[in-house]
Amino acid sequence: MPNRILKESICTSDTIAQLSPEEEIFFYRLLVVCDDYGRMDARPAILRARCFPLKIDQVTEEKISAWLKKLADVGLIEIYVVEDKPYLQIRTWEKHQQIRAKNSKYPSPDEGIKSNDIICNHMKSNDSICPRESIYENRESIYENNNNISSEILSSKTDDAQTSEPTLTQSTKETQDVSNNLQNKLKLSDVVEIYNSICVSLPKVVTISEKRKKQIRALLKKIRDETELRTVFMKAEESDFLSGRSGRWNGCNFDWLINYNNFIKVLEGTYDNKETGVYSDGRNPQHKRSDEKNATAGAYEKFYE
């Protein structure tokens, strides 16, 4: 995402002064996740993942919904619905920010129904579900049977391994406990759901093939927690190179990201946007170009080795 402009006038703004500290922080985070036209998907689940990827356990969707309503009430944002899906527009965006993109990623407010209460009603009503959420729920039911079978197979393999496993050191046991807890906590479809909700610039996953199931299981055994997973997907979405916005490569997708070697590179910031063209650890631009070249050349050959 490009940098956003914050002016000194916010310190004396009567509108900003109506916000609580949490609401004000949320507003500033909204500024950096909105597209170049000041628009964003207004579903609380999406905003929670995009605005607070490292505080996902501390911020609830109910808080996001309440903060959205307050921002709308004081006139900082406008909430509208297009085809049963809520969006937001930051008011006076053109006055304070630079517009670089030719087109917005999201529909214009002119195309939707406007109301400050939309987001709260959308969240509180069980009957008001947007089309994409309905699709995901259908996907969930399709995957459920396969996931139940996979979980039983995985569980039986784990039991067999524990029966035949010799005495383990304390550190090894702790590592296995973390891995098992994460696998029990996250379904295969959960990983896909997190990717689809965050990586909106990348191809969406619609099916979980057997190869993908193996890759996801292998990844969950190696990573520490869900936050790490969300962080990588966030970094991929924000990277101009991986998202394809730079025009240099368009090969990044779910399969590429869940490959553990690629996962670690993204997590460590290899593909982060760097204005100076160098890495944070001091490597020069030649290394960066080499890494990007490796990503495009022969990357798929390593997926299922």
VEXKOLDREN-549571 format. One record per residue (C-alpha): z, x, y; residue in three letters; residue number from 1; chain. Coordinates in nm, 4 decimals. Example, Ala and Ser with C-alpha at 12.3 -4.5 7.8 and 13.67 -1.06 7.14 Angstrom:
[drenke [0.7800, 1.2300, -0.4500], 'ALA', 1, 'A']
[drenke [0.7140, 1.3670, -0.1060], 'SER', 2, 'A']
% end
This chain:
[drenke [0.0000, 0.0000, 0.0000], 'MET', 1, 'A']
[drenke [-0.0680, 0.1229, 0.3566], 'PRO', 2, 'A']
[drenke [0.2180, 0.1987, 0.5946], 'ASN', 3, 'A']
[drenke [0.3477, -0.0856, 0.8107], 'ARG', 4, 'A']
[drenke [0.4581, -0.0780, 1.1727], 'ILE', 5, 'A']
[drenke [0.8136, -0.1612, 1.2830], 'LEU', 6, 'A']
[drenke [0.8684, -0.1815, 1.6574], 'LYS', 7, 'A']
[drenke [1.1857, -0.1113, 1.8519], 'GLU', 8, 'A']
[drenke [1.1849, -0.4703, 1.9764], 'SER', 9, 'A']
[drenke [1.3220, -0.5906, 1.6386], 'ILE', 10, 'A']
[drenke [1.6644, -0.4621, 1.7468], 'CYS', 11, 'A']
[drenke [1.6804, -0.7175, 2.0293], 'THR', 12, 'A']
[drenke [1.4751, -0.9949, 1.8680], 'SER', 13, 'A']
[drenke [1.6431, -1.3372, 1.8875], 'ASP', 14, 'A']
[drenke [1.4535, -1.4420, 1.5747], 'THR', 15, 'A']
[drenke [1.5661, -1.1425, 1.3674], 'ILE', 16, 'A']
[drenke [1.9212, -1.1948, 1.4968], 'ALA', 17, 'A']
[drenke [1.9312, -1.5308, 1.3152], 'GLN', 18, 'A']
[drenke [1.9014, -1.3547, 0.9774], 'LEU', 19, 'A']
[drenke [2.1827, -1.2236, 0.7617], 'SER', 20, 'A']
[drenke [2.1653, -0.8512, 0.6675], 'PRO', 21, 'A']
[drenke [2.0250, -0.9419, 0.3221], 'GLU', 22, 'A']
[drenke [1.7629, -1.1744, 0.4699], 'GLU', 23, 'A']
[drenke [1.6574, -0.9077, 0.7183], 'GLU', 24, 'A']
[drenke [1.6187, -0.6451, 0.4436], 'ILE', 25, 'A']
[drenke [1.4114, -0.8918, 0.2422], 'PHE', 26, 'A']
[drenke [1.1842, -0.9529, 0.5419], 'PHE', 27, 'A']
[drenke [1.1194, -0.5801, 0.5888], 'TYR', 28, 'A']
[drenke [1.0402, -0.5401, 0.2201], 'ARG', 29, 'A']
[drenke [0.7999, -0.8323, 0.2450], 'LEU', 30, 'A']
[drenke [0.6110, -0.6427, 0.5147], 'LEU', 31, 'A']
[drenke [0.5254, -0.3589, 0.2766], 'VAL', 32, 'A']
[drenke [0.4201, -0.5739, -0.0210], 'VAL', 33, 'A']
[drenke [0.1989, -0.8175, 0.1682], 'CYS', 34, 'A']
[drenke [-0.1735, -0.7511, 0.1748], 'ASP', 35, 'A']
[drenke [-0.3565, -0.6325, 0.4861], 'ASP', 36, 'A']
[drenke [-0.3654, -0.9889, 0.6206], 'TYR', 37, 'A']
[drenke [0.0101, -1.0470, 0.5885], 'GLY', 38, 'A']
[drenke [-0.0247, -1.2735, 0.2854], 'ARG', 39, 'A']
[drenke [0.1518, -1.2661, -0.0498], 'MET', 40, 'A']
[drenke [0.2157, -1.4667, -0.3639], 'ASP', 41, 'A']
[drenke [0.5305, -1.6648, -0.2758], 'ALA', 42, 'A']
[drenke [0.6656, -1.7274, -0.6244], 'ARG', 43, 'A']
[drenke [1.0243, -1.5944, -0.6307], 'PRO', 44, 'A']
[drenke [0.9733, -1.4243, -0.9681], 'ALA', 45, 'A']
[drenke [0.6829, -1.2230, -0.8275], 'ILE', 46, 'A']
[drenke [0.8628, -1.1354, -0.5036], 'LEU', 47, 'A']
[drenke [1.1752, -1.0336, -0.6941], 'ARG', 48, 'A']
[drenke [0.9743, -0.7880, -0.9037], 'ALA', 49, 'A']
[drenke [0.7679, -0.6548, -0.6143], 'ARG', 50, 'A']
[drenke [1.0390, -0.6256, -0.3471], 'CYS', 51, 'A']
[drenke [1.3345, -0.5189, -0.5611], 'PHE', 52, 'A']
[drenke [1.2014, -0.3284, -0.8667], 'PRO', 53, 'A']
[drenke [1.5113, -0.1072, -0.8859], 'LEU', 54, 'A']
[drenke [1.7581, -0.3901, -0.8183], 'LYS', 55, 'A']
[drenke [1.6112, -0.6461, -1.0525], 'ILE', 56, 'A']
[drenke [1.9538, -0.7148, -1.2075], 'ASP', 57, 'A']
[drenke [2.1226, -0.7625, -0.8688], 'GLN', 58, 'A']
[drenke [1.8758, -0.9990, -0.7031], 'VAL', 59, 'A']
[drenke [1.8191, -1.3447, -0.8494], 'THR', 60, 'A']
[drenke [1.5238, -1.5763, -0.8025], 'GLU', 61, 'A']
[drenke [1.7625, -1.8247, -0.6412], 'GLU', 62, 'A']
[drenke [1.8438, -1.5689, -0.3711], 'LYS', 63, 'A']
[drenke [1.4748, -1.4993, -0.3146], 'ILE', 64, 'A']
[drenke [1.4094, -1.8727, -0.2809], 'SER', 65, 'A']
[drenke [1.6920, -1.9146, -0.0287], 'ALA', 66, 'A']
[drenke [1.5775, -1.6120, 0.1737], 'TRP', 67, 'A']
[drenke [1.2216, -1.7420, 0.1823], 'LEU', 68, 'A']
[drenke [1.3371, -2.0765, 0.3170], 'LYS', 69, 'A']
[drenke [1.5433, -1.9074, 0.5891], 'LYS', 70, 'A']
[drenke [1.2493, -1.6881, 0.6971], 'LEU', 71, 'A']
[drenke [1.0323, -1.9977, 0.7129], 'ALA', 72, 'A']
[drenke [1.2955, -2.1962, 0.9038], 'ASP', 73, 'A']
[drenke [1.3252, -1.9315, 1.1784], 'VAL', 74, 'A']
[drenke [0.9464, -1.9027, 1.2044], 'GLY', 75, 'A']
[drenke [0.8880, -1.5542, 1.0608], 'LEU', 76, 'A']
[drenke [0.6711, -1.6750, 0.7735], 'ILE', 77, 'A']
[drenke [0.4604, -1.9765, 0.6852], 'GLU', 78, 'A']
[drenke [0.4643, -2.1080, 0.3281], 'ILE', 79, 'A']
[drenke [0.1702, -2.3030, 0.1900], 'TYR', 80, 'A']
[drenke [0.0278, -2.4136, -0.1432], 'VAL', 81, 'A']
[drenke [-0.3256, -2.3714, -0.2729], 'VAL', 82, 'A']
[drenke [-0.4091, -2.5268, -0.6096], 'GLU', 83, 'A']
[drenke [-0.0393, -2.5820, -0.6906], 'ASP', 84, 'A']
[drenke [0.0473, -2.2171, -0.6285], 'LYS', 85, 'A']
[drenke [0.2721, -2.1110, -0.3353], 'PRO', 86, 'A']
[drenke [0.1718, -1.8364, -0.0921], 'TYR', 87, 'A']
[drenke [0.3205, -1.6999, 0.2277], 'LEU', 88, 'A']
[drenke [0.1739, -1.5776, 0.5555], 'GLN', 89, 'A']
[drenke [0.3742, -1.3588, 0.7936], 'ILE', 90, 'A']
[drenke [0.3333, -1.5009, 1.1426], 'ARG', 91, 'A']
[drenke [0.2083, -1.2794, 1.4302], 'THR', 92, 'A']
[drenke [0.0841, -1.0295, 1.1697], 'TRP', 93, 'A']
[drenke [-0.2280, -0.9418, 1.3685], 'GLU', 94, 'A']
[drenke [-0.0144, -0.8744, 1.6759], 'LYS', 95, 'A']
[drenke [0.1960, -0.6034, 1.5087], 'HIS', 96, 'A']
[drenke [-0.0016, -0.4671, 1.2101], 'GLN', 97, 'A']
[drenke [-0.3395, -0.3073, 1.1487], 'GLN', 98, 'A']
[drenke [-0.5943, -0.4897, 0.9331], 'ILE', 99, 'A']
[drenke [-0.8038, -0.2444, 0.7312], 'ARG', 100, 'A']
[drenke [-0.9266, -0.4438, 0.4327], 'ALA', 101, 'A']
[drenke [-1.2402, -0.6561, 0.4644], 'LYS', 102, 'A']
[drenke [-1.0959, -0.9480, 0.2703], 'ASN', 103, 'A']
[drenke [-0.7525, -1.0816, 0.1840], 'SER', 104, 'A']
[drenke [-0.6295, -1.0852, -0.1755], 'LYS', 105, 'A']
[drenke [-0.4878, -1.4330, -0.1257], 'TYR', 106, 'A']
[drenke [-0.6118, -1.7696, 0.0076], 'PRO', 107, 'A']
[drenke [-0.5830, -1.8475, 0.3782], 'SER', 108, 'A']
[drenke [-0.3179, -2.0915, 0.5055], 'PRO', 109, 'A']
[drenke [-0.6102, -2.3046, 0.6267], 'ASP', 110, 'A']
[drenke [-0.6941, -2.3731, 0.2620], 'GLU', 111, 'A']
[drenke [-0.3472, -2.4971, 0.1672], 'GLY', 112, 'A']
[drenke [-0.0765, -2.7547, 0.2251], 'ILE', 113, 'A']
[drenke [0.1905, -2.6250, 0.4627], 'LYS', 114, 'A']
[drenke [0.5642, -2.6934, 0.4367], 'SER', 115, 'A']
[drenke [0.8776, -2.4833, 0.4761], 'ASN', 116, 'A']
[drenke [1.0401, -2.6705, 0.1870], 'ASP', 117, 'A']
[drenke [0.7604, -2.6079, -0.0618], 'ILE', 118, 'A']
[drenke [0.9117, -2.2997, -0.2211], 'ILE', 119, 'A']
[drenke [1.2517, -2.4587, -0.2787], 'CYS', 120, 'A']
[drenke [1.1005, -2.7740, -0.4232], 'ASN', 121, 'A']
[drenke [0.8653, -2.5643, -0.6316], 'HIS', 122, 'A']
[drenke [1.1575, -2.3734, -0.7832], 'MET', 123, 'A']
[drenke [1.3979, -2.6662, -0.8301], 'LYS', 124, 'A']
[drenke [1.1537, -2.9069, -0.9929], 'SER', 125, 'A']
[drenke [1.0906, -2.8464, -1.3607], 'ASN', 126, 'A']
[drenke [0.7794, -3.0580, -1.3388], 'ASP', 127, 'A']
[drenke [0.6200, -2.8537, -1.0602], 'SER', 128, 'A']
[drenke [0.4678, -2.5559, -1.2354], 'ILE', 129, 'A']
[drenke [0.1705, -2.3634, -1.1028], 'CYS', 130, 'A']
[drenke [-0.1404, -2.3197, -1.3211], 'PRO', 131, 'A']
[drenke [-0.0786, -1.9505, -1.3917], 'ARG', 132, 'A']
[drenke [0.2764, -2.0264, -1.5066], 'GLU', 133, 'A']
[drenke [0.1381, -2.2957, -1.7361], 'SER', 134, 'A']
[drenke [-0.1090, -2.0484, -1.8793], 'ILE', 135, 'A']
[drenke [0.1704, -1.7989, -1.9388], 'TYR', 136, 'A']
[drenke [0.3813, -2.0629, -2.1112], 'GLU', 137, 'A']
[drenke [0.0892, -2.1485, -2.3366], 'ASN', 138, 'A']
[drenke [0.0471, -1.7790, -2.4068], 'ARG', 139, 'A']
[drenke [0.4162, -1.7572, -2.4882], 'GLU', 140, 'A']
[drenke [0.3842, -2.0294, -2.7514], 'SER', 141, 'A']
[drenke [0.0763, -1.8629, -2.8988], 'ILE', 142, 'A']
[drenke [0.2525, -1.5285, -2.9214], 'TYR', 143, 'A']
[drenke [0.5820, -1.6716, -3.0450], 'GLU', 144, 'A']
[drenke [0.4875, -1.6991, -3.4128], 'ASN', 145, 'A']
[drenke [0.3400, -1.3504, -3.4217], 'ASN', 146, 'A']
[drenke [0.6388, -1.2093, -3.2372], 'ASN', 147, 'A']
[drenke [0.8848, -1.3754, -3.4761], 'ASN', 148, 'A']
[drenke [0.7030, -1.2253, -3.7734], 'ILE', 149, 'A']
[drenke [0.6838, -0.8872, -3.5999], 'SER', 150, 'A']
[drenke [1.0546, -0.9010, -3.5153], 'SER', 151, 'A']
[drenke [1.1440, -0.9763, -3.8784], 'GLU', 152, 'A']
[drenke [0.9284, -0.6870, -4.0021], 'ILE', 153, 'A']
[drenke [1.0725, -0.4550, -3.7382], 'LEU', 154, 'A']
[drenke [1.4265, -0.5677, -3.8246], 'SER', 155, 'A']
[drenke [1.3758, -0.5106, -4.1981], 'SER', 156, 'A']
[drenke [1.2309, -0.1655, -4.1335], 'LYS', 157, 'A']
[drenke [1.5279, -0.0804, -3.9125], 'THR', 158, 'A']
[drenke [1.7733, -0.1970, -4.1810], 'ASP', 159, 'A']
[drenke [1.5942, 0.0097, -4.4472], 'ASP', 160, 'A']
[drenke [1.5940, 0.3132, -4.2226], 'ALA', 161, 'A']
[drenke [1.9659, 0.2753, -4.1501], 'GLN', 162, 'A']
[drenke [2.0426, 0.2430, -4.5220], 'THR', 163, 'A']
[drenke [1.8586, 0.5614, -4.6166], 'SER', 164, 'A']
[drenke [1.9479, 0.7564, -4.3006], 'GLU', 165, 'A']
[drenke [2.1981, 1.0415, -4.3443], 'PRO', 166, 'A']
[drenke [2.4971, 1.0832, -4.1118], 'THR', 167, 'A']
[drenke [2.3767, 1.1011, -3.7504], 'LEU', 168, 'A']
[drenke [2.5176, 1.2920, -3.4564], 'THR', 169, 'A']
[drenke [2.6751, 1.0949, -3.1727], 'GLN', 170, 'A']
[drenke [2.3880, 1.1679, -2.9316], 'SER', 171, 'A']
[drenke [2.1293, 1.0539, -3.1865], 'THR', 172, 'A']
[drenke [2.3198, 0.7307, -3.2460], 'LYS', 173, 'A']
[drenke [2.3411, 0.6632, -2.8734], 'GLU', 174, 'A']
[drenke [1.9652, 0.7180, -2.8364], 'THR', 175, 'A']
[drenke [1.8947, 0.4797, -3.1242], 'GLN', 176, 'A']
[drenke [2.1319, 0.2202, -2.9772], 'ASP', 177, 'A']
[drenke [1.9505, 0.2266, -2.6410], 'VAL', 178, 'A']
[drenke [1.6126, 0.1977, -2.8133], 'SER', 179, 'A']
[drenke [1.7238, -0.0866, -3.0417], 'ASN', 180, 'A']
[drenke [1.8872, -0.2750, -2.7545], 'ASN', 181, 'A']
[drenke [1.5687, -0.2585, -2.5459], 'LEU', 182, 'A']
[drenke [1.3512, -0.3734, -2.8361], 'GLN', 183, 'A']
[drenke [1.5871, -0.6617, -2.9066], 'ASN', 184, 'A']
[drenke [1.6021, -0.7560, -2.5379], 'LYS', 185, 'A']
[drenke [1.2261, -0.7478, -2.4663], 'LEU', 186, 'A']
[drenke [0.9669, -0.9363, -2.6673], 'LYS', 187, 'A']
[drenke [0.6142, -0.8008, -2.6851], 'LEU', 188, 'A']
[drenke [0.5045, -1.0906, -2.4666], 'SER', 189, 'A']
[drenke [0.7751, -1.0009, -2.2106], 'ASP', 190, 'A']
[drenke [0.6121, -0.6624, -2.1533], 'VAL', 191, 'A']
[drenke [0.2749, -0.8319, -2.1034], 'VAL', 192, 'A']
[drenke [0.4321, -1.0882, -1.8707], 'GLU', 193, 'A']
[drenke [0.5899, -0.8171, -1.6534], 'ILE', 194, 'A']
[drenke [0.2574, -0.6297, -1.6337], 'TYR', 195, 'A']
[drenke [0.0581, -0.9423, -1.5422], 'ASN', 196, 'A']
[drenke [0.3062, -1.0415, -1.2704], 'SER', 197, 'A']
[drenke [0.3159, -0.6972, -1.1046], 'ILE', 198, 'A']
[drenke [-0.0250, -0.5362, -1.1602], 'CYS', 199, 'A']
[drenke [-0.2283, -0.8052, -0.9854], 'VAL', 200, 'A']
[drenke [-0.5066, -0.5570, -0.9002], 'SER', 201, 'A']
[drenke [-0.5621, -0.4576, -1.2639], 'LEU', 202, 'A']
[drenke [-0.7239, -0.6518, -1.5503], 'PRO', 203, 'A']
[drenke [-0.4885, -0.9161, -1.6887], 'LYS', 204, 'A']
[drenke [-0.3861, -0.9167, -2.0532], 'VAL', 205, 'A']
[drenke [-0.4745, -1.2364, -2.2380], 'VAL', 206, 'A']
[drenke [-0.4221, -1.1348, -2.6013], 'THR', 207, 'A']
[drenke [-0.1907, -0.8994, -2.7884], 'ILE', 208, 'A']
[drenke [-0.3951, -0.7214, -3.0533], 'SER', 209, 'A']
[drenke [-0.2408, -0.5332, -3.3451], 'GLU', 210, 'A']
[drenke [-0.3123, -0.2024, -3.1706], 'LYS', 211, 'A']
[drenke [-0.1365, -0.3257, -2.8587], 'ARG', 212, 'A']
[drenke [0.1635, -0.4377, -3.0619], 'LYS', 213, 'A']
[drenke [0.1947, -0.0887, -3.2089], 'LYS', 214, 'A']
[drenke [0.1601, 0.0732, -2.8660], 'GLN', 215, 'A']
[drenke [0.4196, -0.1557, -2.7079], 'ILE', 216, 'A']
[drenke [0.6700, -0.0971, -2.9894], 'ARG', 217, 'A']
[drenke [0.6160, 0.2768, -2.9676], 'ALA', 218, 'A']
[drenke [0.6721, 0.2677, -2.5906], 'LEU', 219, 'A']
[drenke [0.9899, 0.0576, -2.6120], 'LEU', 220, 'A']
[drenke [1.1366, 0.3105, -2.8537], 'LYS', 221, 'A']
[drenke [1.0970, 0.5882, -2.5965], 'LYS', 222, 'A']
[drenke [1.1817, 0.4382, -2.2587], 'ILE', 223, 'A']
[drenke [1.5355, 0.3817, -2.1363], 'ARG', 224, 'A']
[drenke [1.5338, 0.0345, -1.9840], 'ASP', 225, 'A']
[drenke [1.3329, -0.2512, -1.8352], 'GLU', 226, 'A']
[drenke [1.3658, -0.1028, -1.4866], 'THR', 227, 'A']
[drenke [1.1666, 0.2007, -1.5984], 'GLU', 228, 'A']
[drenke [0.8927, -0.0296, -1.7253], 'LEU', 229, 'A']
[drenke [0.8788, -0.2270, -1.3999], 'ARG', 230, 'A']
[drenke [0.8791, 0.0941, -1.1958], 'THR', 231, 'A']
[drenke [0.5688, 0.2267, -1.3731], 'VAL', 232, 'A']
[drenke [0.3820, -0.1013, -1.3296], 'PHE', 233, 'A']
[drenke [0.4810, -0.1073, -0.9605], 'MET', 234, 'A']
[drenke [0.3631, 0.2517, -0.9095], 'LYS', 235, 'A']
[drenke [0.0311, 0.1694, -1.0775], 'ALA', 236, 'A']
[drenke [-0.0207, -0.1337, -0.8539], 'GLU', 237, 'A']
[drenke [0.0646, 0.0634, -0.5391], 'GLU', 238, 'A']
[drenke [-0.1504, 0.3650, -0.6307], 'SER', 239, 'A']
[drenke [-0.4885, 0.3524, -0.4574], 'ASP', 240, 'A']
[drenke [-0.6355, 0.5638, -0.7375], 'PHE', 241, 'A']
[drenke [-0.5025, 0.3672, -1.0375], 'LEU', 242, 'A']
[drenke [-0.5603, 0.0257, -0.8773], 'SER', 243, 'A']
[drenke [-0.9222, 0.1185, -0.8048], 'GLY', 244, 'A']
[drenke [-0.8853, 0.0725, -0.4300], 'ARG', 245, 'A']
[drenke [-0.9934, 0.4315, -0.3673], 'SER', 246, 'A']
[drenke [-1.3227, 0.3643, -0.5482], 'GLY', 247, 'A']
[drenke [-1.2856, 0.6835, -0.7530], 'ARG', 248, 'A']
[drenke [-1.1849, 0.5258, -1.0875], 'TRP', 249, 'A']
[drenke [-1.1529, 0.1778, -1.2307], 'ASN', 250, 'A']
[drenke [-1.0390, 0.2590, -1.5837], 'GLY', 251, 'A']
[drenke [-0.6669, 0.1896, -1.5440], 'CYS', 252, 'A']
[drenke [-0.5435, -0.1103, -1.7424], 'ASN', 253, 'A']
[drenke [-0.2552, -0.2246, -1.9614], 'PHE', 254, 'A']
[drenke [-0.3596, -0.0112, -2.2588], 'ASP', 255, 'A']
[drenke [-0.3850, 0.3016, -2.0447], 'TRP', 256, 'A']
[drenke [-0.0429, 0.2453, -1.8881], 'LEU', 257, 'A']
[drenke [0.1494, 0.1845, -2.2122], 'ILE', 258, 'A']
[drenke [0.0213, 0.5092, -2.3598], 'ASN', 259, 'A']
[drenke [0.3413, 0.7150, -2.3389], 'TYR', 260, 'A']
[drenke [0.1776, 1.0293, -2.1971], 'ASN', 261, 'A']
[drenke [0.0183, 0.8270, -1.9174], 'ASN', 262, 'A']
[drenke [0.3381, 0.6258, -1.8717], 'PHE', 263, 'A']
[drenke [0.5398, 0.9419, -1.8009], 'ILE', 264, 'A']
[drenke [0.2811, 1.0753, -1.5539], 'LYS', 265, 'A']
[drenke [0.2879, 0.7516, -1.3557], 'VAL', 266, 'A']
[drenke [0.6696, 0.7387, -1.3671], 'LEU', 267, 'A']
[drenke [0.6933, 1.0952, -1.2349], 'GLU', 268, 'A']
[drenke [0.4672, 1.0095, -0.9410], 'GLY', 269, 'A']
[drenke [0.1514, 1.1924, -1.0465], 'THR', 270, 'A']
[drenke [-0.0704, 0.9165, -0.9069], 'TYR', 271, 'A']
[drenke [0.1431, 0.8168, -0.6073], 'ASP', 272, 'A']
[drenke [-0.0403, 0.7961, -0.2762], 'ASN', 273, 'A']
[drenke [0.0074, 1.1253, -0.0943], 'LYS', 274, 'A']
[drenke [-0.1223, 1.1536, 0.2608], 'GLU', 275, 'A']
[drenke [-0.1145, 1.5331, 0.2439], 'THR', 276, 'A']
[drenke [-0.2895, 1.5420, -0.0916], 'GLY', 277, 'A']
[drenke [-0.0112, 1.7396, -0.2623], 'VAL', 278, 'A']
[drenke [0.2573, 1.6574, -0.5142], 'TYR', 279, 'A']
[drenke [0.6253, 1.6365, -0.4246], 'SER', 280, 'A']
[drenke [0.6958, 1.9367, -0.6495], 'ASP', 281, 'A']
[drenke [0.4571, 2.1571, -0.4501], 'GLY', 282, 'A']
[drenke [0.1497, 2.1522, -0.6732], 'ARG', 283, 'A']
[drenke [-0.1719, 2.1848, -0.4766], 'ASN', 284, 'A']
[drenke [-0.4541, 1.9286, -0.4430], 'PRO', 285, 'A']
[drenke [-0.6555, 2.1014, -0.7158], 'GLN', 286, 'A']
[drenke [-0.3934, 1.9986, -0.9732], 'HIS', 287, 'A']
[drenke [-0.4081, 1.6422, -0.8489], 'LYS', 288, 'A']
[drenke [-0.7847, 1.6300, -0.8805], 'ARG', 289, 'A']
[drenke [-0.7547, 1.7792, -1.2275], 'SER', 290, 'A']
[drenke [-0.5060, 1.5113, -1.3365], 'ASP', 291, 'A']
[drenke [-0.7261, 1.2348, -1.2007], 'GLU', 292, 'A']
[drenke [-1.0289, 1.3861, -1.3736], 'LYS', 293, 'A']
[drenke [-0.8358, 1.3937, -1.7023], 'ASN', 294, 'A']
[drenke [-0.7474, 1.0273, -1.6554], 'ALA', 295, 'A']
[drenke [-1.1147, 0.9340, -1.6296], 'THR', 296, 'A']
[drenke [-1.2562, 1.1708, -1.8912], 'ALA', 297, 'A']
[drenke [-1.1676, 1.0961, -2.2510], 'GLY', 298, 'A']
[drenke [-0.8538, 0.8964, -2.1727], 'ALA', 299, 'A']
[drenke [-0.9378, 0.6269, -2.4229], 'TYR', 300, 'A']
[drenke [-0.9828, 0.8777, -2.7012], 'GLU', 301, 'A']
[drenke [-0.6053, 0.9375, -2.6977], 'LYS', 302, 'A']
[drenke [-0.4949, 0.5748, -2.6985], 'PHE', 303, 'A']
[drenke [-0.4548, 0.5223, -3.0680], 'TYR', 304, 'A']
[drenke [-0.4316, 0.8731, -3.2092], 'GLU', 305, 'A']
% end
